[in-house]
């Protein structure tokens, strides 16, 4: 029973950290897209 509880806690911790990592990657990609869009607009003008 202790093994099941321990494995469940480890799995939950990994799931939470993965969500934070994916969220951070999404923000990075969004920021890069905004920078490219701004550069394209500046070059067009």
PDB file of N, CA, C, O and CB in Angstrom:
ATOM      1  N   UNK A   1       0.828  -1.196   0.000  1.00  0.00           N
ATOM      2  CA  UNK A   1       0.000   0.000   0.000  1.00  0.00           C
ATOM      3  C   UNK A   1       0.868   1.254   0.000  1.00  0.00           C
ATOM      4  O   UNK A   1       0.540   2.241  -0.658  1.00  0.00           O
ATOM      5  CB  UNK A   1      -0.940   0.001   1.210  1.00  0.00           C
ATOM      6  N   UNK A   2       1.992   1.213   0.750  1.00  0.00           N
ATOM      7  CA  UNK A   2       2.868   2.385   0.781  1.00  0.00           C
ATOM      8  C   UNK A   2       3.459   2.677  -0.591  1.00  0.00           C
ATOM      9  O   UNK A   2       3.628   3.837  -0.968  1.00  0.00           O
ATOM     10  CB  UNK A   2       3.988   2.182   1.795  1.00  0.00           C
ATOM     11  N   UNK A   3       3.776   1.607  -1.346  1.00  0.00           N
ATOM     12  CA  UNK A   3       4.340   1.791  -2.681  1.00  0.00           C
ATOM     13  C   UNK A   3       3.349   2.488  -3.601  1.00  0.00           C
ATOM     14  O   UNK A   3       3.728   3.362  -4.381  1.00  0.00           O
ATOM     15  CB  UNK A   3       4.753   0.446  -3.276  1.00  0.00           C
ATOM     16  N   UNK A   4       2.099   2.106  -3.512  1.00  0.00           N
ATOM     17  CA  UNK A   4       1.070   2.718  -4.361  1.00  0.00           C
ATOM     18  C   UNK A   4       0.920   4.198  -4.038  1.00  0.00           C
ATOM     19  O   UNK A   4       0.828   5.025  -4.945  1.00  0.00           O
ATOM     20  CB  UNK A   4      -0.281   1.997  -4.185  1.00  0.00           C
ATOM     21  N   UNK A   5       0.897   4.532  -2.775  1.00  0.00           N
ATOM     22  CA  UNK A   5       0.767   5.929  -2.364  1.00  0.00           C
ATOM     23  C   UNK A   5       1.986   6.727  -2.816  1.00  0.00           C
ATOM     24  O   UNK A   5       1.850   7.835  -3.335  1.00  0.00           O
ATOM     25  CB  UNK A   5       0.593   6.033  -0.835  1.00  0.00           C
ATOM     26  N   UNK A   6       3.167   6.167  -2.618  1.00  0.00           N
ATOM     27  CA  UNK A   6       4.390   6.856  -3.017  1.00  0.00           C
ATOM     28  C   UNK A   6       4.422   7.081  -4.526  1.00  0.00           C
ATOM     29  O   UNK A   6       4.750   8.175  -4.986  1.00  0.00           O
ATOM     30  CB  UNK A   6       5.620   6.058  -2.576  1.00  0.00           C
ATOM     31  N   UNK A   7       4.082   6.050  -5.296  1.00  0.00           N
ATOM     32  CA  UNK A   7       4.070   6.190  -6.747  1.00  0.00           C
ATOM     33  C   UNK A   7       3.030   7.204  -7.198  1.00  0.00           C
ATOM     34  O   UNK A   7       3.263   7.952  -8.148  1.00  0.00           O
ATOM     35  CB  UNK A   7       3.806   4.845  -7.406  1.00  0.00           C
ATOM     36  N   UNK A   8       1.902   7.237  -6.534  1.00  0.00           N
ATOM     37  CA  UNK A   8       0.863   8.206  -6.875  1.00  0.00           C
ATOM     38  C   UNK A   8       1.338   9.631  -6.617  1.00  0.00           C
ATOM     39  O   UNK A   8       1.098  10.527  -7.427  1.00  0.00           O
ATOM     40  CB  UNK A   8      -0.413   7.925  -6.076  1.00  0.00           C
ATOM     41  N   UNK A   9       2.004   9.837  -5.498  1.00  0.00           N
ATOM     42  CA  UNK A   9       2.522  11.176  -5.190  1.00  0.00           C
ATOM     43  C   UNK A   9       3.595  11.609  -6.182  1.00  0.00           C
ATOM     44  O   UNK A   9       3.620  12.763  -6.610  1.00  0.00           O
ATOM     45  CB  UNK A   9       3.087  11.212  -3.773  1.00  0.00           C
ATOM     46  N   UNK A  10       4.472  10.694  -6.544  1.00  0.00           N
ATOM     47  CA  UNK A  10       5.515  11.013  -7.521  1.00  0.00           C
ATOM     48  C   UNK A  10       4.881  11.336  -8.877  1.00  0.00           C
ATOM     49  O   UNK A  10       5.287  12.293  -9.536  1.00  0.00           O
ATOM     50  CB  UNK A  10       6.519   9.834  -7.658  1.00  0.00           C
ATOM     51  N   UNK A  11       3.904  10.556  -9.290  1.00  0.00           N
ATOM     52  CA  UNK A  11       3.229  10.800 -10.570  1.00  0.00           C
ATOM     53  C   UNK A  11       2.519  12.154 -10.558  1.00  0.00           C
ATOM     54  O   UNK A  11       2.554  12.879 -11.553  1.00  0.00           O
ATOM     55  CB  UNK A  11       2.218   9.672 -10.870  1.00  0.00           C
ATOM     56  N   UNK A  12       1.882  12.496  -9.453  1.00  0.00           N
ATOM     57  CA  UNK A  12       1.203  13.785  -9.349  1.00  0.00           C
ATOM     58  C   UNK A  12       2.213  14.938  -9.418  1.00  0.00           C
ATOM     59  O   UNK A  12       1.953  15.950 -10.068  1.00  0.00           O
ATOM     60  CB  UNK A  12       0.392  13.861  -8.038  1.00  0.00           C
ATOM     61  N   UNK A  13       3.347  14.788  -8.757  1.00  0.00           N
ATOM     62  CA  UNK A  13       4.373  15.831  -8.793  1.00  0.00           C
ATOM     63  C   UNK A  13       4.912  16.018 -10.207  1.00  0.00           C
ATOM     64  O   UNK A  13       5.127  17.147 -10.648  1.00  0.00           O
ATOM     65  CB  UNK A  13       5.519  15.488  -7.833  1.00  0.00           C
ATOM     66  N   UNK A  14       5.129  14.922 -10.913  1.00  0.00           N
ATOM     67  CA  UNK A  14       5.607  15.019 -12.291  1.00  0.00           C
ATOM     68  C   UNK A  14       4.571  15.676 -13.195  1.00  0.00           C
ATOM     69  O   UNK A  14       4.923  16.474 -14.064  1.00  0.00           O
ATOM     70  CB  UNK A  14       5.961  13.635 -12.827  1.00  0.00           C
ATOM     71  N   UNK A  15       3.317  15.352 -13.000  1.00  0.00           N
ATOM     72  CA  UNK A  15       2.258  15.938 -13.821  1.00  0.00           C
ATOM     73  C   UNK A  15       2.172  17.444 -13.603  1.00  0.00           C
ATOM     74  O   UNK A  15       2.011  18.205 -14.557  1.00  0.00           O
ATOM     75  CB  UNK A  15       0.908  15.282 -13.505  1.00  0.00           C
ATOM     76  N   UNK A  16       2.277  17.869 -12.359  1.00  0.00           N
ATOM     77  CA  UNK A  16       2.212  19.302 -12.059  1.00  0.00           C
ATOM     78  C   UNK A  16       3.414  20.028 -12.651  1.00  0.00           C
ATOM     79  O   UNK A  16       3.259  21.111 -13.214  1.00  0.00           O
ATOM     80  CB  UNK A  16       2.148  19.536 -10.537  1.00  0.00           C
ATOM     81  N   UNK A  17       4.604  19.455 -12.535  1.00  0.00           N
ATOM     82  CA  UNK A  17       5.790  20.118 -13.080  1.00  0.00           C
ATOM     83  C   UNK A  17       5.737  20.143 -14.600  1.00  0.00           C
ATOM     84  O   UNK A  17       6.219  21.097 -15.210  1.00  0.00           O
ATOM     85  CB  UNK A  17       7.071  19.414 -12.606  1.00  0.00           C
ATOM     86  N   UNK A  18       5.174  19.136 -15.218  1.00  0.00           N
ATOM     87  CA  UNK A  18       5.055  19.117 -16.678  1.00  0.00           C
ATOM     88  C   UNK A  18       4.114  20.219 -17.151  1.00  0.00           C
ATOM     89  O   UNK A  18       4.365  20.853 -18.175  1.00  0.00           O
ATOM     90  CB  UNK A  18       4.553  17.743 -17.165  1.00  0.00           C
ATOM     91  N   UNK A  19       3.047  20.446 -16.420  1.00  0.00           N
ATOM     92  CA  UNK A  19       2.116  21.514 -16.791  1.00  0.00           C
ATOM     93  C   UNK A  19       2.806  22.868 -16.748  1.00  0.00           C
ATOM     94  O   UNK A  19       2.606  23.693 -17.639  1.00  0.00           O
ATOM     95  CB  UNK A  19       0.894  21.516 -15.861  1.00  0.00           C
ATOM     96  N   UNK A  20       3.611  23.103 -15.728  1.00  0.00           N
ATOM     97  CA  UNK A  20       4.335  24.368 -15.633  1.00  0.00           C
ATOM     98  C   UNK A  20       5.325  24.511 -16.776  1.00  0.00           C
ATOM     99  O   UNK A  20       5.476  25.602 -17.327  1.00  0.00           O
ATOM    100  CB  UNK A  20       5.062  24.472 -14.292  1.00  0.00           C
ATOM    101  N   UNK A  21       5.993  23.443 -17.135  1.00  0.00           N
ATOM    102  CA  UNK A  21       6.966  23.483 -18.219  1.00  0.00           C
ATOM    103  C   UNK A  21       6.280  23.785 -19.543  1.00  0.00           C
ATOM    104  O   UNK A  21       6.763  24.614 -20.314  1.00  0.00           O
ATOM    105  CB  UNK A  21       7.731  22.159 -18.306  1.00  0.00           C
ATOM    106  N   UNK A  22       5.174  23.131 -19.812  1.00  0.00           N
ATOM    107  CA  UNK A  22       4.441  23.356 -21.060  1.00  0.00           C
ATOM    108  C   UNK A  22       3.890  24.771 -21.104  1.00  0.00           C
ATOM    109  O   UNK A  22       3.905  25.410 -22.157  1.00  0.00           O
ATOM    110  CB  UNK A  22       3.300  22.337 -21.214  1.00  0.00           C
ATOM    111  N   UNK A  23       3.412  25.260 -19.989  1.00  0.00           N
ATOM    112  CA  UNK A  23       2.902  26.622 -19.921  1.00  0.00           C
ATOM    113  C   UNK A  23       4.007  27.626 -20.215  1.00  0.00           C
ATOM    114  O   UNK A  23       3.799  28.587 -20.956  1.00  0.00           O
ATOM    115  CB  UNK A  23       2.289  26.897 -18.547  1.00  0.00           C
ATOM    116  N   UNK A  24       5.174  27.405 -19.638  1.00  0.00           N
ATOM    117  CA  UNK A  24       6.306  28.304 -19.889  1.00  0.00           C
ATOM    118  C   UNK A  24       6.748  28.269 -21.335  1.00  0.00           C
ATOM    119  O   UNK A  24       7.084  29.304 -21.911  1.00  0.00           O
ATOM    120  CB  UNK A  24       7.473  27.945 -18.994  1.00  0.00           C
ATOM    121  N   UNK A  25       6.750  27.083 -21.929  1.00  0.00           N
ATOM    122  CA  UNK A  25       7.123  26.961 -23.341  1.00  0.00           C
ATOM    123  C   UNK A  25       6.109  27.689 -24.221  1.00  0.00           C
ATOM    124  O   UNK A  25       6.482  28.324 -25.207  1.00  0.00           O
ATOM    125  CB  UNK A  25       7.221  25.472 -23.754  1.00  0.00           C
ATOM    126  N   UNK A  26       4.854  27.598 -23.870  1.00  0.00           N
ATOM    127  CA  UNK A  26       3.815  28.307 -24.622  1.00  0.00           C
ATOM    128  C   UNK A  26       4.004  29.812 -24.566  1.00  0.00           C
ATOM    129  O   UNK A  26       3.823  30.501 -25.570  1.00  0.00           O
ATOM    130  CB  UNK A  26       2.441  27.946 -24.090  1.00  0.00           C
ATOM    131  N   UNK A  27       4.364  30.321 -23.409  1.00  0.00           N
ATOM    132  CA  UNK A  27       4.620  31.764 -23.287  1.00  0.00           C
ATOM    133  C   UNK A  27       5.828  32.168 -24.108  1.00  0.00           C
ATOM    134  O   UNK A  27       5.821  33.225 -24.739  1.00  0.00           O
ATOM    135  CB  UNK A  27       4.831  32.157 -21.819  1.00  0.00           C
ATOM    136  N   UNK A  28       6.875  31.337 -24.110  1.00  0.00           N
ATOM    137  CA  UNK A  28       8.073  31.640 -24.887  1.00  0.00           C
ATOM    138  C   UNK A  28       7.764  31.681 -26.374  1.00  0.00           C
ATOM    139  O   UNK A  28       8.216  32.585 -27.077  1.00  0.00           O
ATOM    140  CB  UNK A  28       9.165  30.612 -24.607  1.00  0.00           C
ATOM    141  N   UNK A  29       7.002  30.715 -26.859  1.00  0.00           N
ATOM    142  CA  UNK A  29       6.646  30.681 -28.275  1.00  0.00           C
ATOM    143  C   UNK A  29       5.784  31.887 -28.631  1.00  0.00           C
ATOM    144  O   UNK A  29       5.953  32.485 -29.694  1.00  0.00           O
ATOM    145  CB  UNK A  29       5.907  29.373 -28.620  1.00  0.00           C
ATOM    146  N   UNK A  30       4.875  32.237 -27.754  1.00  0.00           N
ATOM    147  CA  UNK A  30       4.022  33.396 -27.994  1.00  0.00           C
ATOM    148  C   UNK A  30       4.838  34.677 -28.058  1.00  0.00           C
ATOM    149  O   UNK A  30       4.598  35.523 -28.920  1.00  0.00           O
ATOM    150  CB  UNK A  30       2.960  33.508 -26.908  1.00  0.00           C
ATOM    151  N   UNK A  31       5.796  34.828 -27.159  1.00  0.00           N
ATOM    152  CA  UNK A  31       6.649  36.013 -27.160  1.00  0.00           C
ATOM    153  C   UNK A  31       7.500  36.071 -28.427  1.00  0.00           C
ATOM    154  O   UNK A  31       7.691  37.145 -28.996  1.00  0.00           O
ATOM    155  CB  UNK A  31       7.547  36.026 -25.916  1.00  0.00           C
ATOM    156  N   UNK A  32       8.008  34.933 -28.865  1.00  0.00           N
ATOM    157  CA  UNK A  32       8.802  34.901 -30.094  1.00  0.00           C
ATOM    158  C   UNK A  32       7.935  35.272 -31.295  1.00  0.00           C
ATOM    159  O   UNK A  32       8.384  36.003 -32.178  1.00  0.00           O
ATOM    160  CB  UNK A  32       9.435  33.505 -30.298  1.00  0.00           C
ATOM    161  N   UNK A  33       6.715  34.784 -31.338  1.00  0.00           N
ATOM    162  CA  UNK A  33       5.799  35.127 -32.427  1.00  0.00           C
ATOM    163  C   UNK A  33       5.487  36.609 -32.451  1.00  0.00           C
ATOM    164  O   UNK A  33       5.410  37.210 -33.522  1.00  0.00           O
ATOM    165  CB  UNK A  33       4.512  34.335 -32.304  1.00  0.00           C
ATOM    166  N   UNK A  34       5.307  37.200 -31.293  1.00  0.00           N
ATOM    167  CA  UNK A  34       5.052  38.636 -31.213  1.00  0.00           C
ATOM    168  C   UNK A  34       6.255  39.426 -31.705  1.00  0.00           C
ATOM    169  O   UNK A  34       6.092  40.429 -32.400  1.00  0.00           O
ATOM    170  CB  UNK A  34       4.705  39.042 -29.778  1.00  0.00           C
ATOM    171  N   UNK A  35       7.447  38.993 -31.359  1.00  0.00           N
ATOM    172  CA  UNK A  35       8.658  39.681 -31.792  1.00  0.00           C
ATOM    173  C   UNK A  35       8.799  39.613 -33.313  1.00  0.00           C
ATOM    174  O   UNK A  35       9.161  40.602 -33.951  1.00  0.00           O
ATOM    175  CB  UNK A  35       9.896  39.071 -31.110  1.00  0.00           C
ATOM    176  N   UNK A  36       8.516  38.454 -33.887  1.00  0.00           N
ATOM    177  CA  UNK A  36       8.600  38.307 -35.351  1.00  0.00           C
ATOM    178  C   UNK A  36       7.561  39.194 -36.019  1.00  0.00           C
ATOM    179  O   UNK A  36       7.859  39.848 -37.019  1.00  0.00           O
ATOM    180  CB  UNK A  36       8.395  36.826 -35.774  1.00  0.00           C
ATOM    181  N   UNK A  37       6.348  39.225 -35.483  1.00  0.00           N
ATOM    182  CA  UNK A  37       5.299  40.063 -36.046  1.00  0.00           C
ATOM    183  C   UNK A  37       5.669  41.537 -35.978  1.00  0.00           C
ATOM    184  O   UNK A  37       5.446  42.281 -36.933  1.00  0.00           O
ATOM    185  CB  UNK A  37       3.987  39.822 -35.322  1.00  0.00           C
ATOM    186  N   UNK A  38       6.228  41.956 -34.860  1.00  0.00           N
ATOM    187  CA  UNK A  38       6.636  43.352 -34.708  1.00  0.00           C
ATOM    188  C   UNK A  38       7.756  43.690 -35.680  1.00  0.00           C
ATOM    189  O   UNK A  38       7.752  44.764 -36.280  1.00  0.00           O
ATOM    190  CB  UNK A  38       7.082  43.633 -33.265  1.00  0.00           C
ATOM    191  N   UNK A  39       8.699  42.799 -35.839  1.00  0.00           N
ATOM    192  CA  UNK A  39       9.791  43.025 -36.788  1.00  0.00           C
ATOM    193  C   UNK A  39       9.291  43.115 -38.217  1.00  0.00           C
ATOM    194  O   UNK A  39       9.770  43.938 -38.996  1.00  0.00           O
ATOM    195  CB  UNK A  39      10.819  41.919 -36.677  1.00  0.00           C
ATOM    196  N   UNK A  40       8.330  42.270 -38.562  1.00  0.00           N
ATOM    197  CA  UNK A  40       7.777  42.303 -39.914  1.00  0.00           C
ATOM    198  C   UNK A  40       7.031  43.610 -40.170  1.00  0.00           C
ATOM    199  O   UNK A  40       7.141  44.189 -41.250  1.00  0.00           O
ATOM    200  CB  UNK A  40       6.842  41.110 -40.138  1.00  0.00           C
ATOM    201  N   UNK A  41       6.280  44.067 -39.186  1.00  0.00           N
ATOM    202  CA  UNK A  41       5.565  45.337 -39.326  1.00  0.00           C
ATOM    203  C   UNK A  41       6.550  46.503 -39.457  1.00  0.00           C
ATOM    204  O   UNK A  41       6.329  47.411 -40.257  1.00  0.00           O
ATOM    205  CB  UNK A  41       4.629  45.563 -38.120  1.00  0.00           C
ATOM    206  N   UNK A  42       7.624  46.482 -38.686  1.00  0.00           N
ATOM    207  CA  UNK A  42       8.613  47.558 -38.752  1.00  0.00           C
ATOM    208  C   UNK A  42       9.320  47.555 -40.111  1.00  0.00           C
ATOM    209  O   UNK A  42       9.610  48.619 -40.658  1.00  0.00           O
ATOM    210  CB  UNK A  42       9.645  47.413 -37.610  1.00  0.00           C
ATOM    211  N   UNK A  43       9.595  46.385 -40.650  1.00  0.00           N
ATOM    212  CA  UNK A  43      10.276  46.286 -41.947  1.00  0.00           C
ATOM    213  C   UNK A  43       9.341  46.730 -43.084  1.00  0.00           C
ATOM    214  O   UNK A  43       9.789  47.270 -44.096  1.00  0.00           O
ATOM    215  CB  UNK A  43      10.768  44.832 -42.191  1.00  0.00           C
ATOM    216  N   UNK A  44       8.060  46.495 -42.901  1.00  0.00           N
ATOM    217  CA  UNK A  44       7.084  46.869 -43.930  1.00  0.00           C
ATOM    218  C   UNK A  44       6.950  48.375 -44.026  1.00  0.00           C
ATOM    219  O   UNK A  44       6.678  48.907 -45.103  1.00  0.00           O
ATOM    220  CB  UNK A  44       5.720  46.240 -43.635  1.00  0.00           C
ATOM    221  N   UNK A  45       7.137  49.067 -42.919  1.00  0.00           N
ATOM    222  CA  UNK A  45       6.984  50.536 -42.882  1.00  0.00           C
ATOM    223  C   UNK A  45       8.264  51.146 -43.200  1.00  0.00           C
ATOM    224  O   UNK A  45       8.373  52.372 -43.228  1.00  0.00           O
ATOM    225  CB  UNK A  45       6.491  51.042 -41.540  1.00  0.00           C
TER     226      UNK A  45
END
